Amino acid sequence: MDQTGFTRKLLQWYDAEHRDLPWRHEPSPYRVWVSEIMAQQTQMDRVVEYYKRWMDRFPDVRSLAEAHEEEVLNLWEGLGYYTRARNLHRAAVLIEEHFKGEFPPDFADIRSLPGVGDYTAGAVASIAFGRNEPAVDANVLRVFARLLDMDLPVRDRAGRNMVEDAVRRLIPDDRPGDFNQAVMEFGALICRKNPRCEACPVREFCRACEMGTVPLRPVLPASKEVIRIDMATGFLVHQGRVLIQKRKPGDVWPGLWEFPGGCIEPGETPEQALRREYLEEVELAVEPVEKITVVRYSYTRYRVTMDCFLCRYDGEPAEPIFHEAVKGGFVKPAELSDYALPSGHRKLVDRMLADMRFAHLFKS
């Protein structure tokens, strides 16, 4: 490959065609870091929306470090993969305590922060500090699998090392951050899963295009089996308040709030599962009185179908005893926006607000 020619043409394309993203206006280490963490597994239009909200509330490391985790999770709600938000918070505290509030410029120090891997460390080091470090994400792996016509899986260590070595050789000393962003942008806009080869500005350098193997690249591992789960949850209202509980650390969605419920066991109806789960989780006897909706959502390789019911006490009201949560209690439905909920439970709330049968419950 004509390395100088490839780099020149790619940067010319990037200068003319790159998207106007807010963190590119002021690529400080903090802003680049937050944007890169948000962009993991998230569509760019959603990243921009959440990034602006985040910067309004947490404009720097100190404001994030001083915040309560509950507020951080609440602001993150809707982006999913909440470990990212917890790690941002933990890393901000670490920067305040161990780096005197200054974002570390060295790759190894950036890499040591919670939730930061080789890609994010390379992105921050190159974009914010001008360091010659590769930033290899899924877009970059796909681009170089085609450029080099790689016939080995790019996500394996050997394949990733080959890509990292190729990127490192191509990074120009005067524009390392722009080069990394150019490759990522090129992968997002041109060399996509369904590539736009007719619009490719570096087609002459692409070995897969020359060999006719573009549809075969990159080589990917076999897809993991999708696991389907049926669940039931209940919206228990008592004296104008609804019962919620906070999930334990180490659980799925740790630290988020939810309505009690769980998996439907073989042979159970959703109503039976709901009664059993309330007894097991909070020692309350409840009776489903009305089907609210069925919510479907996904996380990692799980596909969840959740039957949702309006509930009342079955007998005399009692105080909940929380076995599967760190704490919980009754809150006003109108205050649920103050609590970070998993996506399925937030969908339930949104549907209730839009349904005339239940909207009155949320009037403060």
GIRA-V185336 format. One record per backbone hydrogen bond with DSSP energy under -0.5 kcal/mol. NH is the residue of the N-H (numbers start at 0). CO is the residue of the C=O. Records with the same first field share a line. If there is no record, write none. Layout:
NH = CO, CO
This chain:
2 = 0
5 = 1
6 = 2
7 = 3
8 = 4
9 = 5
10 = 6
11 = 7
12 = 8
13 = 9
14 = 10
15 = 11
16 = 12
17 = 13
20 = 18
23 = 20
24 = 21
25 = 21
27 = 25
31 = 27
32 = 28
33 = 29
34 = 30
35 = 31
36 = 32
37 = 33
38 = 34
39 = 35, 36
41 = 38
45 = 42
46 = 42
47 = 43
48 = 44
49 = 45
50 = 46
51 = 47
52 = 48
53 = 49
54 = 50
55 = 51
56 = 52
57 = 53
63 = 59
64 = 60
65 = 61
66 = 63
70 = 67
71 = 67
72 = 68
73 = 69
74 = 70
75 = 71
76 = 72
78 = 75
83 = 80
85 = 81
86 = 82
87 = 83
88 = 84
89 = 85
90 = 86
91 = 87
92 = 88
93 = 89
94 = 90
95 = 91
96 = 92
97 = 93
98 = 93, 94
100 = 94
101 = 98
109 = 105
110 = 106
111 = 107
112 = 109
115 = 112
116 = 114
120 = 116
121 = 117
122 = 118
123 = 119
124 = 120
125 = 121
126 = 122
127 = 123
128 = 123, 124
129 = 125
130 = 124
132 = 130
136 = 134
140 = 136
141 = 137
142 = 138
143 = 139
144 = 140
145 = 141
146 = 142
147 = 143
149 = 144
153 = 218
155 = 152
158 = 152
159 = 155
160 = 156
161 = 157
162 = 158
163 = 159
164 = 160
165 = 161
166 = 162
167 = 163
168 = 164
169 = 165, 166
170 = 166
174 = 171
176 = 125
178 = 174
179 = 175
180 = 176
181 = 177
182 = 178
183 = 179
184 = 180
185 = 181
186 = 182
187 = 183
188 = 184
189 = 185
190 = 185
191 = 189
194 = 192
195 = 189
196 = 194
198 = 195
199 = 196
202 = 199
204 = 201
205 = 202
206 = 146, 204
207 = 145
209 = 205
210 = 206
211 = 207
212 = 207
213 = 207
215 = 212
216 = 212, 213
219 = 217
226 = 300
227 = 225
228 = 302
230 = 304
231 = 261
232 = 306
233 = 259
234 = 308
235 = 233
236 = 234, 310
237 = 240
240 = 237
241 = 330
242 = 235
243 = 328
244 = 257
245 = 326
246 = 255
247 = 323
250 = 247
253 = 250
254 = 246
255 = 252
256 = 339
257 = 244
261 = 231
263 = 229
264 = 262
267 = 264
272 = 268
273 = 269
274 = 270
275 = 271
276 = 272
277 = 273
278 = 274
279 = 275
280 = 276
281 = 277
282 = 277, 278
283 = 277
285 = 283
286 = 311
288 = 309
289 = 309
291 = 307
292 = 307
294 = 305
296 = 303
298 = 301
301 = 298
302 = 226
303 = 296, 301
304 = 228
305 = 294
306 = 230, 304
307 = 292
308 = 232
309 = 289
310 = 234
311 = 286
313 = 284
314 = 312
320 = 281
321 = 319
322 = 280, 320
323 = 280
325 = 245
326 = 245
328 = 243
330 = 241
332 = 239
334 = 331
335 = 332
337 = 334
338 = 335
340 = 338
341 = 256
345 = 341
346 = 342
347 = 343
348 = 344
349 = 345
350 = 346
351 = 347
352 = 348
353 = 349
354 = 351
355 = 353
357 = 354
358 = 354
360 = 357
361 = 358
362 = 359
